[in-house]
Amino acid sequence: MKFKLDENFGTRTINLFRNAGYDVLTVFDQKIEGIADQHLYEICCKEKRSLVTLDLDFSSVIKFPPIKDISIIVFRIPKNPTLKQLENLVTLFLQSLTKIDVTGKLLIVEIGRIRIHQTEEYNFK
């Protein structure tokens, strides 16, 4: 699974993903920080990279639907979290990836749980 970390994550979080063996890029790597949410979403879709963000705007499946190849992972944390709290939550999320299939889903990662929203499709025959 490939990830793109939004601009609200720093080097330590990037290293957590890389140390867990994941292919990860950041908006800083591509010098696209500050772009519009819709444009970032389109880039992630084109690159087939799941977006990892703290931006709650991405929790709208109407505006930013997860698609077959990517997921949207929104970390929802208390105001003014410590770096340690964020790192612990990211670590727990990464450990959960061995137990759950997140592809094509919206995940809201909170302290103590992950809420999973899946867009489903039904084809008439």
C-alpha positions as CSV (number, residue, x, y, z in Angstrom):
1,M,0.0,0.0,0.0
2,K,1.3,3.5,-0.9
3,F,0.6,6.5,1.2
4,K,0.7,10.3,0.8
5,L,1.0,12.3,4.1
6,D,-0.6,15.7,4.2
7,E,1.4,18.7,5.3
8,N,0.3,18.4,8.9
9,F,2.6,15.4,9.5
10,G,6.3,15.8,10.2
11,T,9.5,13.7,9.8
12,R,8.9,11.5,12.8
13,T,5.5,10.4,11.4
14,I,7.0,9.8,8.0
15,N,9.6,7.6,9.5
16,L,7.0,5.5,11.3
17,F,5.4,4.7,8.0
18,R,8.8,4.0,6.3
19,N,10.0,1.9,9.2
20,A,6.9,-0.2,9.0
21,G,7.8,-0.9,5.3
22,Y,5.4,1.4,3.5
23,D,6.0,3.5,0.4
24,V,5.2,7.0,1.6
25,L,5.5,10.4,0.0
26,T,4.5,13.7,1.5
27,V,3.1,16.9,0.0
28,F,6.5,18.5,1.0
29,D,8.4,15.9,-1.1
30,Q,6.4,17.0,-4.1
31,K,6.4,20.7,-3.1
32,I,2.6,20.8,-3.3
33,E,1.9,22.0,0.3
34,G,-1.0,24.5,0.5
35,I,-2.8,23.2,-2.6
36,A,-6.6,22.9,-2.6
37,D,-8.1,19.8,-1.1
38,Q,-9.7,18.8,-4.3
39,H,-6.4,19.0,-6.2
40,L,-4.6,16.9,-3.5
41,Y,-7.4,14.3,-3.7
42,E,-7.0,14.2,-7.5
43,I,-3.2,13.7,-7.2
44,C,-3.7,10.9,-4.7
45,C,-6.1,9.2,-7.1
46,K,-3.8,9.5,-10.1
47,E,-0.8,8.2,-8.1
48,K,-2.9,5.5,-6.4
49,R,-1.7,6.7,-3.0
50,S,-3.9,6.6,0.1
51,L,-4.2,10.0,1.7
52,V,-3.3,10.4,5.4
53,T,-4.4,13.7,6.9
54,L,-5.6,15.6,10.0
55,D,-7.9,17.6,7.8
56,L,-11.5,16.7,8.8
57,D,-12.7,18.1,5.4
58,F,-11.6,14.8,3.9
59,S,-14.1,12.9,6.0
60,S,-16.8,13.7,3.5
61,V,-17.4,10.7,1.3
62,I,-19.6,12.8,-0.9
63,K,-16.8,15.3,-1.7
64,F,-13.9,12.9,-1.5
65,P,-15.1,9.3,-2.1
66,P,-12.6,6.5,-1.5
67,I,-12.0,4.7,-4.7
68,K,-10.9,1.1,-5.6
69,D,-7.2,1.7,-5.3
70,I,-6.9,4.2,-2.5
71,S,-8.2,5.0,1.0
72,I,-8.6,8.2,2.9
73,I,-7.3,8.1,6.4
74,V,-8.3,11.0,8.7
75,F,-6.7,11.2,12.1
76,R,-9.1,12.8,14.5
77,I,-7.2,13.9,17.6
78,P,-7.9,16.1,20.6
79,K,-7.0,19.8,20.3
80,N,-3.3,20.4,21.1
81,P,-2.1,16.8,21.1
82,T,1.4,16.0,22.2
83,L,3.7,14.6,19.6
84,K,3.8,11.4,21.6
85,Q,0.0,11.0,21.4
86,L,0.0,11.4,17.7
87,E,2.9,9.0,17.2
88,N,1.2,6.4,19.4
89,L,-2.0,6.7,17.4
90,V,-0.1,6.4,14.1
91,T,1.7,3.4,15.4
92,L,-1.6,1.7,16.5
93,F,-3.0,2.5,13.1
94,L,0.0,0.9,11.3
95,Q,-0.3,-2.2,13.4
96,S,-4.0,-2.5,12.5
97,L,-3.1,-2.7,8.8
98,T,-2.1,-6.3,9.3
99,K,-5.6,-7.1,10.6
100,I,-7.9,-5.1,8.4
101,D,-8.2,-4.3,4.7
102,V,-8.5,-0.6,4.3
103,T,-8.3,-0.3,0.5
104,G,-11.1,1.7,-0.9
105,K,-12.4,2.9,2.4
106,L,-12.6,6.1,4.5
107,L,-11.0,5.5,7.9
108,I,-11.5,7.9,10.8
109,V,-8.7,7.1,13.3
110,E,-9.4,8.2,16.9
111,I,-8.0,7.4,20.2
112,G,-9.3,3.9,21.0
113,R,-10.9,3.1,17.7
114,I,-11.0,3.2,13.9
115,R,-14.3,4.0,12.2
116,I,-14.5,2.5,8.7
117,H,-16.8,3.8,6.0
118,Q,-16.9,1.8,2.8
119,T,-18.5,3.0,-0.3
120,E,-20.3,0.1,-1.9
121,E,-21.4,-0.5,-5.4
122,Y,-24.2,-2.7,-6.8
123,N,-24.3,-3.6,-10.4
124,F,-27.6,-4.6,-12.0
125,K,-27.3,-7.8,-14.1
